[in-house]
Amino acid sequence: MIMRNAYYIDDDKKNKTLTVLGRICYARTSMQKMQSMLDQEIELNKRLLAKYKEREIC
């Protein structure tokens, strides 16, 4: 027996089970965490590059 959702937000999620919706939500959250980590890494690299460039000028 497959339990169906009693509600849905988007038409593309209309016939998805709660398990599938949970996996979609988990994947979205995981992607957001990865994006946040990548943004932090990019910012750190920018600061390091700025420090190296500053040393070259002096």
mmCIF file of the N, C-alpha and C atoms, coordinates in Angstrom:
data_MODEL
# 
_entry.id   MODEL 
# 
loop_
_atom_site.group_PDB 
_atom_site.id 
_atom_site.type_symbol 
_atom_site.label_atom_id 
_atom_site.label_alt_id 
_atom_site.label_comp_id 
_atom_site.label_asym_id 
_atom_site.label_entity_id 
_atom_site.label_seq_id 
_atom_site.pdbx_PDB_ins_code 
_atom_site.Cartn_x 
_atom_site.Cartn_y 
_atom_site.Cartn_z 
_atom_site.occupancy 
_atom_site.B_iso_or_equiv 
_atom_site.pdbx_formal_charge 
_atom_site.auth_seq_id 
_atom_site.auth_comp_id 
_atom_site.auth_asym_id 
_atom_site.auth_atom_id 
_atom_site.pdbx_PDB_model_num 
ATOM 1   N N  . MET A 1 1  ? 0.841  -1.180 0.000   1.00 0.00 ? 1  MET A N  1 
ATOM 2   C CA . MET A 1 1  ? 0.000  0.000  0.000   1.00 0.00 ? 1  MET A CA 1 
ATOM 3   C C  . MET A 1 1  ? 0.881  1.236  0.000   1.00 0.00 ? 1  MET A C  1 
ATOM 4   N N  . ILE A 1 2  ? 0.627  2.138  -0.924  1.00 0.00 ? 2  ILE A N  1 
ATOM 5   C CA . ILE A 1 2  ? 1.390  3.378  -1.010  1.00 0.00 ? 2  ILE A CA 1 
ATOM 6   C C  . ILE A 1 2  ? 0.561  4.504  -0.419  1.00 0.00 ? 2  ILE A C  1 
ATOM 7   N N  . MET A 1 3  ? 1.172  5.202  0.537   1.00 0.00 ? 3  MET A N  1 
ATOM 8   C CA . MET A 1 3  ? 0.492  6.336  1.152   1.00 0.00 ? 3  MET A CA 1 
ATOM 9   C C  . MET A 1 3  ? 0.682  7.565  0.281   1.00 0.00 ? 3  MET A C  1 
ATOM 10  N N  . ARG A 1 4  ? -0.385 8.206  -0.085  1.00 0.00 ? 4  ARG A N  1 
ATOM 11  C CA . ARG A 1 4  ? -0.315 9.394  -0.934  1.00 0.00 ? 4  ARG A CA 1 
ATOM 12  C C  . ARG A 1 4  ? -0.432 10.654 -0.094  1.00 0.00 ? 4  ARG A C  1 
ATOM 13  N N  . ASN A 1 5  ? 0.138  11.726 -0.609  1.00 0.00 ? 5  ASN A N  1 
ATOM 14  C CA . ASN A 1 5  ? 0.064  13.015 0.059   1.00 0.00 ? 5  ASN A CA 1 
ATOM 15  C C  . ASN A 1 5  ? -1.349 13.576 0.012   1.00 0.00 ? 5  ASN A C  1 
ATOM 16  N N  . ALA A 1 6  ? -1.781 14.178 1.073   1.00 0.00 ? 6  ALA A N  1 
ATOM 17  C CA . ALA A 1 6  ? -3.084 14.825 1.099   1.00 0.00 ? 6  ALA A CA 1 
ATOM 18  C C  . ALA A 1 6  ? -2.982 16.256 0.578   1.00 0.00 ? 6  ALA A C  1 
ATOM 19  N N  . TYR A 1 7  ? -1.783 16.767 0.437   1.00 0.00 ? 7  TYR A N  1 
ATOM 20  C CA . TYR A 1 7  ? -1.573 18.135 -0.023  1.00 0.00 ? 7  TYR A CA 1 
ATOM 21  C C  . TYR A 1 7  ? -0.329 18.179 -0.900  1.00 0.00 ? 7  TYR A C  1 
ATOM 22  N N  . TYR A 1 8  ? -0.198 19.224 -1.646  1.00 0.00 ? 8  TYR A N  1 
ATOM 23  C CA . TYR A 1 8  ? 1.004  19.428 -2.451  1.00 0.00 ? 8  TYR A CA 1 
ATOM 24  C C  . TYR A 1 8  ? 1.190  20.912 -2.700  1.00 0.00 ? 8  TYR A C  1 
ATOM 25  N N  . ILE A 1 9  ? 2.419  21.305 -2.948  1.00 0.00 ? 9  ILE A N  1 
ATOM 26  C CA . ILE A 1 9  ? 2.740  22.710 -3.159  1.00 0.00 ? 9  ILE A CA 1 
ATOM 27  C C  . ILE A 1 9  ? 2.796  23.013 -4.662  1.00 0.00 ? 9  ILE A C  1 
ATOM 28  N N  . ASP A 1 10 ? 3.513  22.205 -5.410  1.00 0.00 ? 10 ASP A N  1 
ATOM 29  C CA . ASP A 1 10 ? 3.683  22.402 -6.841  1.00 0.00 ? 10 ASP A CA 1 
ATOM 30  C C  . ASP A 1 10 ? 3.017  21.261 -7.591  1.00 0.00 ? 10 ASP A C  1 
ATOM 31  N N  . ASP A 1 11 ? 2.552  21.535 -8.809  1.00 0.00 ? 11 ASP A N  1 
ATOM 32  C CA . ASP A 1 11 ? 1.926  20.490 -9.619  1.00 0.00 ? 11 ASP A CA 1 
ATOM 33  C C  . ASP A 1 11 ? 2.859  19.325 -9.880  1.00 0.00 ? 11 ASP A C  1 
ATOM 34  N N  . ASP A 1 12 ? 4.173  19.598 -10.007 1.00 0.00 ? 12 ASP A N  1 
ATOM 35  C CA . ASP A 1 12 ? 5.105  18.501 -10.295 1.00 0.00 ? 12 ASP A CA 1 
ATOM 36  C C  . ASP A 1 12 ? 5.285  17.568 -9.103  1.00 0.00 ? 12 ASP A C  1 
ATOM 37  N N  . LYS A 1 13 ? 4.815  17.958 -7.929  1.00 0.00 ? 13 LYS A N  1 
ATOM 38  C CA . LYS A 1 13 ? 4.920  17.106 -6.736  1.00 0.00 ? 13 LYS A CA 1 
ATOM 39  C C  . LYS A 1 13 ? 3.583  16.483 -6.362  1.00 0.00 ? 13 LYS A C  1 
ATOM 40  N N  . LYS A 1 14 ? 2.568  16.633 -7.213  1.00 0.00 ? 14 LYS A N  1 
ATOM 41  C CA . LYS A 1 14 ? 1.205  16.216 -6.887  1.00 0.00 ? 14 LYS A CA 1 
ATOM 42  C C  . LYS A 1 14 ? 1.076  14.739 -6.528  1.00 0.00 ? 14 LYS A C  1 
ATOM 43  N N  . ASN A 1 15 ? 1.674  13.852 -7.297  1.00 0.00 ? 15 ASN A N  1 
ATOM 44  C CA . ASN A 1 15 ? 1.482  12.418 -7.076  1.00 0.00 ? 15 ASN A CA 1 
ATOM 45  C C  . ASN A 1 15 ? 2.678  11.749 -6.402  1.00 0.00 ? 15 ASN A C  1 
ATOM 46  N N  . LYS A 1 16 ? 3.490  12.498 -5.712  1.00 0.00 ? 16 LYS A N  1 
ATOM 47  C CA . LYS A 1 16 ? 4.649  11.943 -5.023  1.00 0.00 ? 16 LYS A CA 1 
ATOM 48  C C  . LYS A 1 16 ? 4.249  11.458 -3.630  1.00 0.00 ? 16 LYS A C  1 
ATOM 49  N N  . THR A 1 17 ? 4.878  10.405 -3.165  1.00 0.00 ? 17 THR A N  1 
ATOM 50  C CA . THR A 1 17 ? 4.631  9.917  -1.808  1.00 0.00 ? 17 THR A CA 1 
ATOM 51  C C  . THR A 1 17 ? 5.407  10.784 -0.820  1.00 0.00 ? 17 THR A C  1 
ATOM 52  N N  . LEU A 1 18 ? 5.076  10.631 0.442   1.00 0.00 ? 18 LEU A N  1 
ATOM 53  C CA . LEU A 1 18 ? 5.784  11.395 1.479   1.00 0.00 ? 18 LEU A CA 1 
ATOM 54  C C  . LEU A 1 18 ? 7.267  11.049 1.498   1.00 0.00 ? 18 LEU A C  1 
ATOM 55  N N  . THR A 1 19 ? 7.596  9.779  1.231   1.00 0.00 ? 19 THR A N  1 
ATOM 56  C CA . THR A 1 19 ? 8.995  9.355  1.208   1.00 0.00 ? 19 THR A CA 1 
ATOM 57  C C  . THR A 1 19 ? 9.755  10.080 0.107   1.00 0.00 ? 19 THR A C  1 
ATOM 58  N N  . VAL A 1 20 ? 9.159  10.140 -1.073  1.00 0.00 ? 20 VAL A N  1 
ATOM 59  C CA . VAL A 1 20 ? 9.822  10.813 -2.190  1.00 0.00 ? 20 VAL A CA 1 
ATOM 60  C C  . VAL A 1 20 ? 9.967  12.308 -1.894  1.00 0.00 ? 20 VAL A C  1 
ATOM 61  N N  . LEU A 1 21 ? 8.929  12.919 -1.358  1.00 0.00 ? 21 LEU A N  1 
ATOM 62  C CA . LEU A 1 21 ? 9.008  14.341 -1.005  1.00 0.00 ? 21 LEU A CA 1 
ATOM 63  C C  . LEU A 1 21 ? 10.078 14.576 0.059   1.00 0.00 ? 21 LEU A C  1 
ATOM 64  N N  . GLY A 1 22 ? 10.203 13.643 1.001   1.00 0.00 ? 22 GLY A N  1 
ATOM 65  C CA . GLY A 1 22 ? 11.245 13.753 2.024   1.00 0.00 ? 22 GLY A CA 1 
ATOM 66  C C  . GLY A 1 22 ? 12.631 13.692 1.406   1.00 0.00 ? 22 GLY A C  1 
ATOM 67  N N  . ARG A 1 23 ? 12.805 12.808 0.433   1.00 0.00 ? 23 ARG A N  1 
ATOM 68  C CA . ARG A 1 23 ? 14.096 12.703 -0.249  1.00 0.00 ? 23 ARG A CA 1 
ATOM 69  C C  . ARG A 1 23 ? 14.404 13.962 -1.045  1.00 0.00 ? 23 ARG A C  1 
ATOM 70  N N  . ILE A 1 24 ? 13.382 14.525 -1.684  1.00 0.00 ? 24 ILE A N  1 
ATOM 71  C CA . ILE A 1 24 ? 13.571 15.771 -2.434  1.00 0.00 ? 24 ILE A CA 1 
ATOM 72  C C  . ILE A 1 24 ? 14.000 16.879 -1.475  1.00 0.00 ? 24 ILE A C  1 
ATOM 73  N N  . CYS A 1 25 ? 13.337 16.964 -0.338  1.00 0.00 ? 25 CYS A N  1 
ATOM 74  C CA . CYS A 1 25 ? 13.662 17.995 0.656   1.00 0.00 ? 25 CYS A CA 1 
ATOM 75  C C  . CYS A 1 25 ? 15.075 17.793 1.195   1.00 0.00 ? 25 CYS A C  1 
ATOM 76  N N  . TYR A 1 26 ? 15.446 16.540 1.482   1.00 0.00 ? 26 TYR A N  1 
ATOM 77  C CA . TYR A 1 26 ? 16.785 16.233 1.992   1.00 0.00 ? 26 TYR A CA 1 
ATOM 78  C C  . TYR A 1 26 ? 17.842 16.599 0.953   1.00 0.00 ? 26 TYR A C  1 
ATOM 79  N N  . ALA A 1 27 ? 17.579 16.275 -0.310  1.00 0.00 ? 27 ALA A N  1 
ATOM 80  C CA . ALA A 1 27 ? 18.531 16.600 -1.376  1.00 0.00 ? 27 ALA A CA 1 
ATOM 81  C C  . ALA A 1 27 ? 18.682 18.104 -1.516  1.00 0.00 ? 27 ALA A C  1 
ATOM 82  N N  . ARG A 1 28 ? 17.588 18.832 -1.434  1.00 0.00 ? 28 ARG A N  1 
ATOM 83  C CA . ARG A 1 28 ? 17.638 20.291 -1.546  1.00 0.00 ? 28 ARG A CA 1 
ATOM 84  C C  . ARG A 1 28 ? 18.443 20.884 -0.394  1.00 0.00 ? 28 ARG A C  1 
ATOM 85  N N  . THR A 1 29 ? 18.196 20.385 0.821   1.00 0.00 ? 29 THR A N  1 
ATOM 86  C CA . THR A 1 29 ? 18.931 20.865 1.991   1.00 0.00 ? 29 THR A CA 1 
ATOM 87  C C  . THR A 1 29 ? 20.422 20.553 1.863   1.00 0.00 ? 29 THR A C  1 
ATOM 88  N N  . SER A 1 30 ? 20.736 19.354 1.389   1.00 0.00 ? 30 SER A N  1 
ATOM 89  C CA . SER A 1 30 ? 22.141 18.963 1.202   1.00 0.00 ? 30 SER A CA 1 
ATOM 90  C C  . SER A 1 30 ? 22.820 19.855 0.174   1.00 0.00 ? 30 SER A C  1 
ATOM 91  N N  . MET A 1 31 ? 22.124 20.164 -0.906  1.00 0.00 ? 31 MET A N  1 
ATOM 92  C CA . MET A 1 31 ? 22.699 21.039 -1.935  1.00 0.00 ? 31 MET A CA 1 
ATOM 93  C C  . MET A 1 31 ? 22.949 22.440 -1.370  1.00 0.00 ? 31 MET A C  1 
ATOM 94  N N  . GLN A 1 32 ? 22.027 22.929 -0.558  1.00 0.00 ? 32 GLN A N  1 
ATOM 95  C CA . GLN A 1 32 ? 22.205 24.246 0.043   1.00 0.00 ? 32 GLN A CA 1 
ATOM 96  C C  . GLN A 1 32 ? 23.417 24.262 0.973   1.00 0.00 ? 32 GLN A C  1 
ATOM 97  N N  . LYS A 1 33 ? 23.604 23.190 1.740   1.00 0.00 ? 33 LYS A N  1 
ATOM 98  C CA . LYS A 1 33 ? 24.769 23.096 2.626   1.00 0.00 ? 33 LYS A CA 1 
ATOM 99  C C  . LYS A 1 33 ? 26.062 23.073 1.818   1.00 0.00 ? 33 LYS A C  1 
ATOM 100 N N  . MET A 1 34 ? 26.070 22.283 0.730   1.00 0.00 ? 34 MET A N  1 
ATOM 101 C CA . MET A 1 34 ? 27.261 22.217 -0.122  1.00 0.00 ? 34 MET A CA 1 
ATOM 102 C C  . MET A 1 34 ? 27.550 23.574 -0.753  1.00 0.00 ? 34 MET A C  1 
ATOM 103 N N  . GLN A 1 35 ? 26.489 24.257 -1.205  1.00 0.00 ? 35 GLN A N  1 
ATOM 104 C CA . GLN A 1 35 ? 26.672 25.578 -1.816  1.00 0.00 ? 35 GLN A CA 1 
ATOM 105 C C  . GLN A 1 35 ? 27.240 26.556 -0.800  1.00 0.00 ? 35 GLN A C  1 
ATOM 106 N N  . SER A 1 36 ? 26.756 26.481 0.422   1.00 0.00 ? 36 SER A N  1 
ATOM 107 C CA . SER A 1 36 ? 27.257 27.350 1.485   1.00 0.00 ? 36 SER A CA 1 
ATOM 108 C C  . SER A 1 36 ? 28.737 27.089 1.750   1.00 0.00 ? 36 SER A C  1 
ATOM 109 N N  . MET A 1 37 ? 29.119 25.803 1.814   1.00 0.00 ? 37 MET A N  1 
ATOM 110 C CA . MET A 1 37 ? 30.521 25.452 2.036   1.00 0.00 ? 37 MET A CA 1 
ATOM 111 C C  . MET A 1 37 ? 31.392 25.938 0.875   1.00 0.00 ? 37 MET A C  1 
ATOM 112 N N  . LEU A 1 38 ? 30.906 25.780 -0.345  1.00 0.00 ? 38 LEU A N  1 
ATOM 113 C CA . LEU A 1 38 ? 31.667 26.242 -1.511  1.00 0.00 ? 38 LEU A CA 1 
ATOM 114 C C  . LEU A 1 38 ? 31.818 27.762 -1.495  1.00 0.00 ? 38 LEU A C  1 
ATOM 115 N N  . ASP A 1 39 ? 30.758 28.475 -1.126  1.00 0.00 ? 39 ASP A N  1 
ATOM 116 C CA . ASP A 1 39 ? 30.833 29.935 -1.037  1.00 0.00 ? 39 ASP A CA 1 
ATOM 117 C C  . ASP A 1 39 ? 31.870 30.375 -0.001  1.00 0.00 ? 39 ASP A C  1 
ATOM 118 N N  . GLN A 1 40 ? 31.900 29.666 1.135   1.00 0.00 ? 40 GLN A N  1 
ATOM 119 C CA . GLN A 1 40 ? 32.887 29.987 2.171   1.00 0.00 ? 40 GLN A CA 1 
ATOM 120 C C  . GLN A 1 40 ? 34.299 29.727 1.662   1.00 0.00 ? 40 GLN A C  1 
ATOM 121 N N  . GLU A 1 41 ? 34.487 28.624 0.945   1.00 0.00 ? 41 GLU A N  1 
ATOM 122 C CA . GLU A 1 41 ? 35.802 28.281 0.401   1.00 0.00 ? 41 GLU A CA 1 
ATOM 123 C C  . GLU A 1 41 ? 36.249 29.318 -0.634  1.00 0.00 ? 41 GLU A C  1 
ATOM 124 N N  . ILE A 1 42 ? 35.325 29.748 -1.465  1.00 0.00 ? 42 ILE A N  1 
ATOM 125 C CA . ILE A 1 42 ? 35.639 30.771 -2.468  1.00 0.00 ? 42 ILE A CA 1 
ATOM 126 C C  . ILE A 1 42 ? 36.051 32.066 -1.780  1.00 0.00 ? 42 ILE A C  1 
ATOM 127 N N  . GLU A 1 43 ? 35.320 32.451 -0.752  1.00 0.00 ? 43 GLU A N  1 
ATOM 128 C CA . GLU A 1 43 ? 35.645 33.685 -0.024  1.00 0.00 ? 43 GLU A CA 1 
ATOM 129 C C  . GLU A 1 43 ? 37.021 33.582 0.634   1.00 0.00 ? 43 GLU A C  1 
ATOM 130 N N  . LEU A 1 44 ? 37.325 32.435 1.218   1.00 0.00 ? 44 LEU A N  1 
ATOM 131 C CA . LEU A 1 44 ? 38.635 32.221 1.830   1.00 0.00 ? 44 LEU A CA 1 
ATOM 132 C C  . LEU A 1 44 ? 39.739 32.317 0.780   1.00 0.00 ? 44 LEU A C  1 
ATOM 133 N N  . ASN A 1 45 ? 39.518 31.705 -0.377  1.00 0.00 ? 45 ASN A N  1 
ATOM 134 C CA . ASN A 1 45 ? 40.511 31.757 -1.449  1.00 0.00 ? 45 ASN A CA 1 
ATOM 135 C C  . ASN A 1 45 ? 40.716 33.177 -1.951  1.00 0.00 ? 45 ASN A C  1 
ATOM 136 N N  . LYS A 1 46 ? 39.642 33.955 -2.021  1.00 0.00 ? 46 LYS A N  1 
ATOM 137 C CA . LYS A 1 46 ? 39.765 35.358 -2.447  1.00 0.00 ? 46 LYS A CA 1 
ATOM 138 C C  . LYS A 1 46 ? 40.632 36.142 -1.459  1.00 0.00 ? 46 LYS A C  1 
ATOM 139 N N  . ARG A 1 47 ? 40.418 35.897 -0.161  1.00 0.00 ? 47 ARG A N  1 
ATOM 140 C CA . ARG A 1 47 ? 41.220 36.587 0.859   1.00 0.00 ? 47 ARG A CA 1 
ATOM 141 C C  . ARG A 1 47 ? 42.692 36.186 0.757   1.00 0.00 ? 47 ARG A C  1 
ATOM 142 N N  . LEU A 1 48 ? 42.937 34.887 0.553   1.00 0.00 ? 48 LEU A N  1 
ATOM 143 C CA . LEU A 1 48 ? 44.319 34.430 0.413   1.00 0.00 ? 48 LEU A CA 1 
ATOM 144 C C  . LEU A 1 48 ? 44.985 35.052 -0.811  1.00 0.00 ? 48 LEU A C  1 
ATOM 145 N N  . LEU A 1 49 ? 44.274 35.100 -1.919  1.00 0.00 ? 49 LEU A N  1 
ATOM 146 C CA . LEU A 1 49 ? 44.829 35.722 -3.133  1.00 0.00 ? 49 LEU A CA 1 
ATOM 147 C C  . LEU A 1 49 ? 45.133 37.191 -2.899  1.00 0.00 ? 49 LEU A C  1 
ATOM 148 N N  . ALA A 1 50 ? 44.247 37.876 -2.190  1.00 0.00 ? 50 ALA A N  1 
ATOM 149 C CA . ALA A 1 50 ? 44.477 39.290 -1.893  1.00 0.00 ? 50 ALA A CA 1 
ATOM 150 C C  . ALA A 1 50 ? 45.737 39.465 -1.042  1.00 0.00 ? 50 ALA A C  1 
ATOM 151 N N  . LYS A 1 51 ? 45.946 38.578 -0.071  1.00 0.00 ? 51 LYS A N  1 
ATOM 152 C CA . LYS A 1 51 ? 47.140 38.651 0.769   1.00 0.00 ? 51 LYS A CA 1 
ATOM 153 C C  . LYS A 1 51 ? 48.403 38.401 -0.050  1.00 0.00 ? 51 LYS A C  1 
ATOM 154 N N  . TYR A 1 52 ? 48.363 37.409 -0.960  1.00 0.00 ? 52 TYR A N  1 
ATOM 155 C CA . TYR A 1 52 ? 49.518 37.123 -1.800  1.00 0.00 ? 52 TYR A CA 1 
ATOM 156 C C  . TYR A 1 52 ? 49.829 38.276 -2.733  1.00 0.00 ? 52 TYR A C  1 
ATOM 157 N N  . LYS A 1 53 ? 48.801 38.888 -3.284  1.00 0.00 ? 53 LYS A N  1 
ATOM 158 C CA . LYS A 1 53 ? 49.006 40.025 -4.182  1.00 0.00 ? 53 LYS A CA 1 
ATOM 159 C C  . LYS A 1 53 ? 49.589 41.206 -3.404  1.00 0.00 ? 53 LYS A C  1 
ATOM 160 N N  . GLU A 1 54 ? 49.134 41.382 -2.171  1.00 0.00 ? 54 GLU A N  1 
ATOM 161 C CA . GLU A 1 54 ? 49.616 42.469 -1.313  1.00 0.00 ? 54 GLU A CA 1 
ATOM 162 C C  . GLU A 1 54 ? 51.114 42.279 -1.023  1.00 0.00 ? 54 GLU A C  1 
ATOM 163 N N  . ARG A 1 55 ? 51.545 41.055 -0.800  1.00 0.00 ? 55 ARG A N  1 
ATOM 164 C CA . ARG A 1 55 ? 52.948 40.761 -0.535  1.00 0.00 ? 55 ARG A CA 1 
ATOM 165 C C  . ARG A 1 55 ? 53.805 41.007 -1.761  1.00 0.00 ? 55 ARG A C  1 
ATOM 166 N N  . GLU A 1 56 ? 53.284 40.742 -2.943  1.00 0.00 ? 56 GLU A N  1 
ATOM 167 C CA . GLU A 1 56 ? 54.041 40.951 -4.177  1.00 0.00 ? 56 GLU A CA 1 
ATOM 168 C C  . GLU A 1 56 ? 54.306 42.422 -4.443  1.00 0.00 ? 56 GLU A C  1 
ATOM 169 N N  . ILE A 1 57 ? 53.343 43.277 -4.056  1.00 0.00 ? 57 ILE A N  1 
ATOM 170 C CA . ILE A 1 57 ? 53.481 44.708 -4.299  1.00 0.00 ? 57 ILE A CA 1 
ATOM 171 C C  . ILE A 1 57 ? 54.551 45.307 -3.402  1.00 0.00 ? 57 ILE A C  1 
ATOM 172 N N  . CYS A 1 58 ? 54.638 44.852 -2.171  1.00 0.00 ? 58 CYS A N  1 
ATOM 173 C CA . CYS A 1 58 ? 55.586 45.413 -1.205  1.00 0.00 ? 58 CYS A CA 1 
ATOM 174 C C  . CYS A 1 58 ? 57.018 45.106 -1.515  1.00 0.00 ? 58 CYS A C  1 
# 
